[in-house]
Amino acid sequence: MKFAHLWLLWLIPPALAGLWLALAWGRRRRRKLSDKFTGDPAHCWSAPGFSETRRRLGTLLLLVAVGSMLLALARPLRYAKANEEELQGIPYIVALDASRSMLATDVKPTRYGAASNALDRWLTDSTADRVGITTFAGEAFLNAPITFDTEALRTVLRFIEPEEIYEGGSSLALAIERVGKYFVSNNLPQRVLIIISDGEEVEGDAIEEARKWHREARMAVSTVGVGTSIGAKVPVHRRGGAWSVARNAFGQEVTTRLDEGNLKRIANAGGGRYFLLGANGEGLDQLRQDFLRPLAEAAAKDNLNNYRELYHIPLVLCLCCVLFRLWLRPESYQSRVATAQRPLIR
């Protein structure tokens, strides 16, 4: 139960109190005027046929009528959305790490291959959602804006390869900033970013960037980790089709590992949650159940289109009270009990 105009509820107590005081003042004023002509109000001839019980009941009916009218104007609403429809139309963007470290083979076939395959399967079950895709390495690219066409997203996903990203490195902060600006420029009410990455960050401060966009733009950032803590060597595609291992400035082979700590801190700063992708992509299913579903339910309950109007109930009560009070007029009914006559003054 919620109200479209909640502020009207705050008017009910002062309105009823003011009405009761006005009725009490009017009743006292009428009594004083009546006493000037009838004498002592304690005698039965001062108000012949008047019923105090009927008067009090009439006052109560008037108060209930006014309160019911204000309640009807506040538009009481009852949530009536079907459960299976609550997740429809939830907009979110998946940011997929396409840096060279995602070519590591500690997850088969590669980190990127496992992530893209799991995301492809996940999109087949997301036909009711609005999804966009962003890839990032040293730069962030919006590959597909938010859309219902998940088949088009799956097609885009098949043509993305990490070795085709010319700008090396891995900047989670740039991905967060790119998606945040997209949400703000398109004025989307729900803003959710899902980062699929190994968590390694070469440049930028993703934690601070996630905190900034969550605080200023209400964008929730969740992360999905790909890889293992043991790690693997970073392969490099050389000219001529040959592959070798990446080396640092000292000639040592570079090993990449899943940085769960960084991904968890990013999710905490961005108001989201962290999930491990898993061997079969079960982390994405858990993300849908534990993170997206509560957001979808909250968004559906904030949408007044998902509510049924209940204003007719207090409105009918108001009309019934008014009609009953018009019929119940204490001044127009003479008491069946014999009323003594006022003695004549001789």
VMD Tcl script that draws the C-alpha trace (Angstrom):
set ca {
  {0.00 0.00 0.00}
  {1.28 3.45 -0.94}
  {-0.16 6.88 -1.73}
  {0.35 8.97 -4.86}
  {0.05 12.20 -2.80}
  {1.46 11.26 0.57}
  {1.55 14.87 1.78}
  {-2.26 14.94 1.95}
  {-2.17 12.37 4.74}
  {-0.40 14.91 6.94}
  {-3.36 17.28 6.48}
  {-5.89 14.83 7.90}
  {-5.09 15.25 11.66}
  {-4.99 19.09 11.63}
  {-8.03 19.26 9.32}
  {-10.10 17.02 11.60}
  {-8.91 18.85 14.70}
  {-9.77 22.22 13.15}
  {-13.20 20.99 12.06}
  {-13.94 19.61 15.52}
  {-12.93 22.90 17.15}
  {-15.08 24.86 14.69}
  {-18.09 22.65 15.42}
  {-17.53 22.96 19.17}
  {-17.27 26.76 18.91}
  {-20.42 26.94 16.79}
  {-22.32 24.69 19.18}
  {-21.31 26.82 22.16}
  {-22.29 30.01 20.34}
  {-25.71 28.62 19.41}
  {-26.25 27.50 22.99}
  {-25.51 30.99 24.31}
  {-27.93 32.54 21.85}
  {-30.55 29.94 22.74}
  {-30.14 30.61 26.44}
  {-31.09 34.25 25.93}
  {-34.54 33.20 24.76}
  {-35.18 29.96 26.64}
  {-33.66 30.71 29.97}
  {-31.96 27.96 31.94}
  {-30.60 25.37 29.46}
  {-30.93 22.65 32.11}
  {-34.74 22.63 31.70}
  {-36.35 20.43 29.12}
  {-38.11 23.32 27.37}
  {-34.76 24.87 26.28}
  {-34.36 22.36 23.40}
  {-37.48 20.26 22.97}
  {-36.95 17.08 20.97}
  {-33.19 17.59 20.67}
  {-31.09 14.40 20.94}
  {-27.53 14.80 22.22}
  {-26.70 11.28 21.03}
  {-27.80 12.11 17.50}
  {-25.79 15.31 17.57}
  {-22.62 13.50 18.61}
  {-23.19 10.82 15.99}
  {-23.67 13.52 13.35}
  {-20.40 15.17 14.36}
  {-18.60 11.84 14.14}
  {-20.06 11.18 10.70}
  {-18.92 14.59 9.47}
  {-15.38 14.01 10.75}
  {-15.24 10.58 9.12}
  {-16.55 12.04 5.84}
  {-13.89 14.75 5.73}
  {-11.12 12.31 6.66}
  {-12.29 9.84 4.00}
  {-12.41 12.59 1.38}
  {-8.80 13.60 2.10}
  {-7.80 9.94 2.05}
  {-9.40 9.51 -1.38}
  {-7.62 12.63 -2.67}
  {-4.30 11.13 -1.51}
  {-4.95 8.26 -3.99}
  {-4.28 5.04 -2.09}
  {-2.63 2.45 -4.34}
  {-2.14 -1.30 -4.06}
  {0.73 -3.08 -5.78}
  {-0.74 -5.45 -8.35}
  {2.17 -6.37 -10.64}
  {2.61 -10.03 -11.48}
  {5.83 -11.56 -10.17}
  {6.96 -12.87 -13.54}
  {6.77 -9.38 -15.03}
  {8.70 -7.52 -12.35}
  {12.07 -7.87 -14.08}
  {10.93 -6.56 -17.45}
  {12.75 -3.55 -18.82}
  {15.58 -3.32 -16.28}
  {18.36 -1.31 -18.00}
  {21.95 -2.30 -17.34}
  {25.26 -2.33 -19.18}
  {27.79 -5.15 -19.12}
  {31.40 -3.92 -19.26}
  {33.60 -6.74 -20.54}
  {37.34 -6.62 -19.92}
  {39.14 -7.05 -23.25}
  {42.69 -6.41 -22.05}
  {45.56 -8.78 -22.85}
  {45.41 -10.36 -19.41}
  {42.01 -11.77 -20.37}
  {43.83 -14.05 -22.85}
  {45.34 -15.99 -19.94}
  {44.47 -19.68 -19.92}
  {44.00 -20.33 -16.20}
  {40.31 -20.55 -17.17}
  {39.52 -22.59 -20.28}
  {39.64 -21.75 -23.10}
  {40.74 -18.30 -21.95}
  {39.43 -15.82 -19.43}
  {37.83 -13.81 -22.20}
  {36.48 -16.92 -23.89}
  {34.89 -18.17 -20.67}
  {33.42 -14.74 -19.93}
  {32.03 -14.18 -23.44}
  {30.57 -17.71 -23.61}
  {28.87 -17.29 -20.22}
  {27.60 -13.85 -21.23}
  {26.25 -15.24 -24.51}
  {24.27 -17.91 -22.66}
  {23.10 -15.34 -20.13}
  {21.78 -13.02 -22.84}
  {19.53 -15.79 -24.17}
  {17.65 -15.61 -20.84}
  {17.57 -11.79 -20.79}
  {15.02 -11.16 -23.54}
  {12.88 -9.08 -21.17}
  {15.79 -6.85 -20.09}
  {17.34 -3.80 -21.69}
  {21.06 -4.53 -22.01}
  {24.08 -2.74 -23.42}
  {27.68 -3.87 -23.93}
  {30.91 -1.98 -23.31}
  {34.43 -3.32 -23.76}
  {37.50 -1.79 -22.23}
  {41.24 -2.14 -22.02}
  {43.32 1.04 -22.00}
  {40.22 2.74 -23.42}
  {36.50 2.07 -23.04}
  {34.17 1.60 -26.02}
  {30.38 1.46 -26.10}
  {29.89 -1.44 -28.50}
  {26.11 -1.61 -28.18}
  {23.74 0.86 -26.48}
  {20.94 -0.38 -24.26}
  {18.41 -2.38 -26.24}
  {15.89 -5.21 -25.98}
  {17.46 -6.93 -29.00}
  {19.64 -9.50 -27.25}
  {20.26 -11.32 -30.55}
  {22.01 -8.22 -31.87}
  {24.05 -8.05 -28.67}
  {25.13 -11.67 -29.09}
  {26.21 -10.90 -32.65}
  {28.27 -7.92 -31.48}
  {29.84 -10.08 -28.80}
  {31.11 -12.62 -31.35}
  {33.12 -9.97 -33.21}
  {34.99 -8.62 -30.18}
  {38.50 -9.98 -29.61}
  {41.01 -8.74 -26.99}
  {43.93 -8.72 -29.45}
  {42.01 -6.24 -31.62}
  {42.03 -3.58 -28.88}
  {44.92 -1.36 -29.90}
  {45.16 0.59 -26.64}
  {46.93 -1.66 -24.15}
  {46.45 -1.76 -20.41}
  {43.36 -2.15 -18.28}
  {41.43 0.83 -16.96}
  {38.35 -0.10 -14.96}
  {37.94 3.56 -14.02}
  {37.50 4.59 -17.66}
  {34.85 1.91 -18.16}
  {32.91 3.15 -15.13}
  {33.16 6.76 -16.28}
  {32.10 5.89 -19.85}
  {29.01 4.00 -18.70}
  {28.13 6.62 -16.09}
  {28.13 9.39 -18.69}
  {25.94 7.26 -20.96}
  {23.33 6.75 -18.23}
  {23.28 10.44 -17.32}
  {23.08 11.69 -20.93}
  {20.16 9.34 -21.66}
  {18.43 10.17 -18.35}
  {17.71 6.54 -17.49}
  {15.95 6.06 -14.12}
  {17.67 2.78 -13.20}
  {21.44 2.68 -13.65}
  {23.29 -0.59 -13.25}
  {26.80 -1.49 -14.41}
  {28.09 -5.07 -14.39}
  {31.87 -5.37 -14.81}
  {33.29 -8.73 -15.93}
  {37.04 -8.64 -15.39}
  {40.04 -10.25 -13.75}
  {40.34 -7.18 -11.55}
  {43.82 -6.14 -12.64}
  {44.06 -2.39 -13.07}
  {47.02 -0.70 -14.70}
  {45.82 2.90 -14.50}
  {43.11 4.95 -12.85}
  {41.29 4.56 -9.55}
  {38.22 2.41 -10.16}
  {37.23 2.35 -6.49}
  {36.99 6.12 -6.25}
  {35.29 6.31 -9.66}
  {32.65 3.76 -8.60}
  {32.03 5.65 -5.36}
  {31.71 8.94 -7.25}
  {29.13 7.70 -9.77}
  {27.18 5.80 -7.15}
  {26.98 8.89 -4.95}
  {26.32 11.49 -7.66}
  {24.36 9.51 -10.28}
  {22.90 6.62 -8.23}
  {24.64 4.10 -10.50}
  {25.06 0.66 -8.93}
  {28.27 -1.16 -9.86}
  {28.58 -4.93 -9.48}
  {31.62 -6.98 -10.46}
  {32.13 -10.52 -11.74}
  {35.59 -12.03 -11.36}
  {37.22 -14.18 -14.06}
  {40.38 -16.21 -13.46}
  {42.13 -17.92 -10.57}
  {44.37 -16.84 -7.73}
  {47.14 -19.08 -9.12}
  {47.12 -17.17 -12.37}
  {48.79 -17.77 -15.73}
  {51.25 -16.18 -18.12}
  {50.04 -13.32 -20.29}
  {50.20 -14.33 -23.96}
  {51.15 -11.78 -26.61}
  {50.22 -12.05 -30.28}
  {53.29 -11.29 -32.40}
  {53.44 -10.42 -36.06}
  {53.26 -13.40 -38.36}
  {50.69 -15.18 -36.18}
  {53.16 -16.37 -33.52}
  {52.36 -16.21 -29.82}
  {54.78 -15.51 -27.04}
  {54.70 -14.56 -23.37}
  {54.60 -10.94 -22.24}
  {57.67 -9.75 -20.34}
  {58.26 -6.77 -18.10}
  {61.03 -4.18 -18.34}
  {63.44 -6.59 -16.63}
  {62.78 -9.37 -19.12}
  {60.75 -11.45 -16.66}
  {57.61 -13.25 -17.77}
  {54.43 -11.53 -16.63}
  {51.95 -13.59 -14.62}
  {48.37 -12.38 -14.26}
  {46.13 -13.36 -11.35}
  {42.52 -12.75 -10.41}
  {42.41 -9.74 -8.09}
  {39.24 -10.48 -6.12}
  {40.12 -7.91 -3.48}
  {40.06 -5.06 -5.99}
  {36.78 -6.24 -7.53}
  {35.15 -6.55 -4.12}
  {36.26 -3.06 -3.13}
  {34.90 -1.64 -6.40}
  {31.54 -3.35 -5.82}
  {31.35 -2.12 -2.23}
  {32.15 1.45 -3.28}
  {29.61 1.29 -6.12}
  {26.75 -0.05 -4.02}
  {26.81 -3.44 -5.74}
  {28.03 -6.97 -5.07}
  {30.87 -9.21 -6.19}
  {30.41 -12.63 -7.80}
  {32.88 -15.20 -9.10}
  {32.05 -16.24 -12.67}
  {32.56 -19.95 -12.02}
  {33.29 -22.79 -14.42}
  {29.88 -22.69 -16.09}
  {29.01 -19.03 -15.66}
  {26.87 -19.67 -12.58}
  {28.10 -16.38 -11.13}
  {25.98 -14.47 -13.65}
  {22.89 -16.47 -12.69}
  {23.56 -15.71 -9.04}
  {23.98 -12.02 -9.90}
  {20.59 -12.00 -11.60}
  {18.92 -13.65 -8.62}
  {20.64 -11.83 -5.75}
  {21.36 -8.41 -7.25}
  {19.18 -7.62 -10.27}
  {15.93 -9.11 -8.97}
  {15.77 -6.95 -5.79}
  {16.53 -3.86 -7.88}
  {13.83 -4.85 -10.36}
  {11.25 -5.34 -7.63}
  {12.09 -1.97 -6.10}
  {11.87 -0.27 -9.50}
  {8.53 -1.93 -10.25}
  {7.13 -0.79 -6.91}
  {8.22 2.78 -7.61}
  {6.30 2.79 -10.91}
  {2.71 3.94 -10.33}
  {1.60 2.09 -13.46}
  {2.03 -1.15 -11.54}
  {-0.55 -0.16 -8.90}
  {-4.31 -0.43 -8.68}
  {-6.32 2.62 -7.61}
  {-8.20 2.27 -4.32}
  {-9.56 5.82 -3.97}
  {-13.14 4.60 -4.54}
  {-13.20 2.84 -1.15}
  {-12.74 5.98 1.04}
  {-14.84 7.96 -1.45}
  {-17.81 5.61 -1.02}
  {-17.35 5.79 2.75}
  {-17.38 9.60 2.53}
  {-20.63 9.65 0.54}
  {-22.30 7.18 2.90}
  {-21.38 9.30 5.92}
  {-22.68 12.48 4.27}
  {-25.99 10.90 3.28}
  {-26.48 9.32 6.69}
  {-25.74 12.61 8.42}
  {-28.27 14.43 6.22}
  {-30.87 11.90 7.24}
  {-29.79 12.03 10.89}
  {-30.71 15.64 11.78}
  {-31.17 15.93 15.53}
  {-33.01 19.26 15.20}
  {-35.70 17.79 12.95}
  {-36.70 14.88 15.16}
  {-39.03 15.33 18.07}
  {-38.50 13.10 21.03}
  {-41.26 10.54 21.60}
  {-41.00 11.25 25.30}
  {-43.47 13.84 26.47}
  {-41.85 17.20 26.94}
  {-42.95 19.38 29.79}
  {-44.37 22.78 28.92}
  {-42.62 25.86 30.09}
  {-44.64 27.40 32.92}
  {-46.38 30.65 32.20}
  {-45.20 33.68 34.08}
  {-48.09 35.39 35.78}
}
mol new
graphics top color blue
foreach p $ca { graphics top sphere $p radius 0.5 }
foreach p [lrange $ca 0 end-1] q [lrange $ca 1 end] { graphics top cylinder $p $q radius 0.2 }
display resetview
